[in-house]
Amino acid sequence: MNTDLFASDNAQQNPAVPIGPGSYFLGGFLLADAAAVLGAVSEVTARSPFRHLTTPGGQQMSVAMSNCGSLGWVSDRGGYRYQALDPLTAKPWPPMPALLLERAQQAAKQAGYENFQPDVCLINRYTVGARMGLHQDRDENNLTAPIVSFSLGVAAVFIWGGLQRTGKSQRFMLRHGDAVVWGGPDRLRFHGVAPVKADEHVLTGPVRINITFRQTGP
């Protein structure tokens, strides 16, 4: 395991570093806007609070989630899906803040993906011990658009696998302000997050915030 694959100081935004034929690591991409982005996240979660979803198998997810955009990703005994209403509030998900959309499109463009039009923004809150098992993002109707993922707060080990669950994987640390973009031949790569270790960040305390953008439509 090489968790320091991108261990260089990310105080300055680095160019996109390939981690696969269609995937890129953008070190420090969000640093300049981190506080404003976290403020936008707080506005979203004030309207659609974080909650721990249940998997179709009945297990409660360790990561707390919310959404913004025209659709939101949800999970329960009925399965994984996108829907327009927040099941917790029975209201539409909050609109995607303009700053989040702008930065997601900029990250996609820097990684070589033009015209990214995300309509879903998942906001994940990791506390100590929270993890995300290996999975593919395959619930979208559009699998030609990339996935854009931002990390804020406490660092975490990102598991970057192959196109099969049992394939060889890389592990590297995602730190505050880092971004990962993947699409094309890497669009259905398995990926996950190892259990988050106890730490503190000046902006988020003991918490890691992950923001993931997806385009479900054409």
C-alpha positions as CSV (number, residue, x, y, z in Angstrom):
1,M,0.0,0.0,0.0
2,N,1.4,3.4,-0.9
3,T,-0.7,6.0,0.8
4,D,1.8,8.7,0.0
5,L,1.6,8.4,-3.8
6,F,0.7,12.1,-3.9
7,A,2.3,13.2,-0.6
8,S,3.9,16.4,-2.0
9,D,2.8,19.6,-0.3
10,N,-0.6,20.6,-1.8
11,A,-0.5,24.2,-0.6
12,Q,-0.3,25.1,-4.3
13,Q,-2.7,23.7,-6.9
14,N,-0.9,21.0,-8.9
15,P,-1.6,19.9,-12.5
16,A,-3.8,16.9,-13.1
17,V,-1.9,13.7,-12.4
18,P,-3.1,10.6,-14.3
19,I,-4.0,7.6,-12.1
20,G,-5.5,5.7,-15.0
21,P,-6.3,6.1,-18.7
22,G,-9.3,8.2,-17.9
23,S,-8.7,9.3,-14.3
24,Y,-6.8,12.2,-12.6
25,F,-5.7,13.4,-9.2
26,L,-5.9,17.2,-8.7
27,G,-3.9,18.0,-5.6
28,G,-5.0,21.1,-3.7
29,F,-7.6,21.9,-6.3
30,L,-10.2,23.3,-3.9
31,L,-7.9,25.0,-1.3
32,A,-8.6,28.6,-2.3
33,D,-12.4,28.1,-2.1
34,A,-12.5,25.6,0.8
35,A,-14.2,27.8,3.4
36,A,-16.8,29.1,0.9
37,V,-17.5,25.5,-0.3
38,L,-18.0,24.3,3.3
39,G,-20.4,27.3,3.8
40,A,-22.4,26.2,0.8
41,V,-22.5,22.6,2.2
42,S,-23.8,24.0,5.5
43,E,-26.6,25.8,3.7
44,V,-27.6,22.6,1.9
45,T,-27.6,20.4,5.0
46,A,-29.6,23.0,6.9
47,R,-32.4,22.2,4.5
48,S,-31.7,18.5,3.9
49,P,-29.9,17.2,7.0
50,F,-27.2,14.5,7.0
51,R,-28.7,11.0,7.6
52,H,-27.4,7.5,7.7
53,L,-29.0,5.5,4.9
54,T,-29.8,1.8,5.0
55,T,-28.5,-0.5,2.3
56,P,-30.8,-2.9,0.4
57,G,-29.4,-5.6,2.7
58,G,-30.5,-3.8,5.8
59,Q,-27.2,-2.5,7.0
60,Q,-26.8,1.2,8.1
61,M,-24.1,3.0,6.3
62,S,-21.4,4.5,8.5
63,V,-21.2,7.6,6.3
64,A,-23.8,10.2,6.8
65,M,-25.2,11.7,3.5
66,S,-27.2,14.5,2.0
67,N,-27.7,15.7,-1.6
68,C,-28.4,18.8,-3.6
69,G,-29.3,19.3,-7.3
70,S,-32.4,18.2,-9.3
71,L,-32.0,14.6,-8.1
72,G,-30.6,12.9,-5.0
73,W,-29.0,9.5,-4.5
74,V,-30.8,7.4,-1.9
75,S,-30.6,3.9,-0.5
76,D,-33.1,1.8,1.5
77,R,-34.6,-1.7,1.5
78,G,-36.0,-0.9,-1.9
79,G,-32.6,-0.5,-3.5
80,Y,-30.2,2.2,-4.7
81,R,-31.7,5.0,-6.9
82,Y,-32.0,8.7,-7.7
83,Q,-35.2,10.6,-6.8
84,A,-36.3,14.2,-6.9
85,L,-37.7,14.4,-3.3
86,D,-35.7,14.1,-0.1
87,P,-37.3,11.2,1.7
88,L,-36.5,12.8,5.0
89,T,-38.2,16.1,4.3
90,A,-40.6,15.1,1.5
91,K,-39.4,18.2,-0.3
92,P,-37.2,18.7,-3.4
93,W,-33.5,18.6,-2.7
94,P,-31.9,22.0,-2.3
95,P,-30.6,23.5,-5.5
96,M,-26.9,22.9,-6.3
97,P,-25.0,26.0,-5.1
98,A,-23.5,27.9,-8.0
99,L,-20.0,27.7,-6.5
100,L,-20.1,23.9,-6.3
101,L,-21.3,23.6,-9.9
102,E,-18.6,26.0,-11.1
103,R,-15.8,24.2,-9.4
104,A,-17.0,20.8,-10.4
105,Q,-17.0,21.9,-14.1
106,Q,-13.6,23.4,-13.7
107,A,-12.2,20.2,-12.3
108,A,-13.7,18.1,-15.0
109,K,-12.3,20.5,-17.7
110,Q,-8.9,20.4,-16.1
111,A,-9.0,16.6,-16.4
112,G,-10.0,16.8,-20.1
113,Y,-13.8,16.4,-19.8
114,E,-15.6,19.3,-21.4
115,N,-19.3,20.2,-21.0
116,F,-19.8,18.4,-17.7
117,Q,-23.4,19.1,-16.5
118,P,-23.9,17.5,-13.1
119,D,-27.4,17.3,-11.9
120,V,-26.6,15.4,-8.7
121,C,-24.3,16.4,-5.9
122,L,-23.8,13.9,-3.0
123,I,-22.4,15.3,0.2
124,N,-20.9,12.6,2.5
125,R,-19.8,13.2,6.1
126,Y,-17.1,10.8,7.5
127,T,-16.5,10.7,11.2
128,V,-13.8,8.5,12.9
129,G,-14.2,4.9,11.7
130,A,-16.6,5.7,8.9
131,R,-15.7,4.0,5.6
132,M,-17.0,3.3,2.1
133,G,-16.7,-0.2,0.7
134,L,-15.5,-0.9,-2.8
135,H,-18.3,0.0,-5.2
136,Q,-19.0,1.3,-8.7
137,D,-21.0,4.4,-9.5
138,R,-23.3,2.8,-12.0
139,D,-26.8,4.0,-11.1
140,E,-26.6,6.9,-13.6
141,N,-28.3,6.6,-17.0
142,N,-25.3,8.5,-18.5
143,L,-22.1,6.6,-18.1
144,T,-20.2,8.8,-20.6
145,A,-20.0,11.7,-18.2
146,P,-17.2,11.7,-15.6
147,I,-17.4,11.6,-11.8
148,V,-15.9,14.5,-9.9
149,S,-15.0,14.1,-6.2
150,F,-13.8,16.7,-3.7
151,S,-12.2,16.1,-0.3
152,L,-12.3,18.5,2.6
153,G,-11.3,18.3,6.2
154,V,-9.6,15.3,7.7
155,A,-7.6,13.1,5.3
156,A,-8.6,9.7,4.3
157,V,-7.1,6.8,2.3
158,F,-8.8,6.4,-1.1
159,I,-8.9,2.9,-2.5
160,W,-8.7,2.9,-6.3
161,G,-9.5,-0.5,-7.7
162,G,-10.0,-2.0,-11.1
163,L,-13.0,-2.9,-13.3
164,Q,-13.5,-6.1,-11.2
165,R,-14.1,-6.0,-7.5
166,T,-11.3,-8.5,-6.9
167,G,-8.8,-6.6,-9.1
168,K,-5.6,-5.0,-8.0
169,S,-6.1,-1.7,-6.2
170,Q,-4.0,1.3,-5.3
171,R,-4.3,3.3,-2.1
172,F,-3.4,6.9,-1.6
173,M,-4.2,9.7,0.8
174,L,-6.8,12.3,-0.1
175,R,-6.1,15.5,1.8
176,H,-8.0,18.7,2.4
177,G,-8.7,20.4,-1.0
178,D,-7.8,17.5,-3.2
179,A,-10.0,16.4,-6.1
180,V,-10.3,13.2,-8.2
181,V,-11.9,13.0,-11.6
182,W,-12.6,9.8,-13.5
183,G,-14.4,8.8,-16.6
184,G,-14.0,7.2,-20.0
185,P,-12.4,3.7,-19.7
186,D,-12.1,4.3,-15.9
187,R,-15.8,5.3,-15.4
188,L,-16.8,2.0,-13.8
189,R,-13.7,1.5,-11.7
190,F,-14.3,0.1,-8.2
191,H,-13.4,2.6,-5.5
192,G,-13.8,3.2,-1.8
193,V,-12.5,4.8,1.4
194,A,-10.7,3.1,4.2
195,P,-11.9,3.7,7.8
196,V,-11.2,7.3,8.7
197,K,-8.6,7.8,11.5
198,A,-9.0,10.2,14.4
199,D,-7.6,13.6,13.5
200,E,-8.6,17.3,13.5
201,H,-8.9,19.9,10.8
202,V,-9.2,23.6,11.5
203,L,-12.3,24.0,9.3
204,T,-14.1,20.7,10.0
205,G,-12.9,19.5,13.3
206,P,-12.8,15.6,13.4
207,V,-14.8,15.3,10.2
208,R,-14.1,14.6,6.5
209,I,-16.5,16.0,3.9
210,N,-16.6,14.4,0.5
211,I,-18.6,16.1,-2.3
212,T,-19.3,14.0,-5.4
213,F,-20.8,15.2,-8.6
214,R,-22.6,13.0,-11.1
215,Q,-24.5,13.6,-14.4
216,T,-27.5,11.3,-14.7
217,G,-29.0,12.8,-17.9
218,P,-27.7,13.3,-21.4
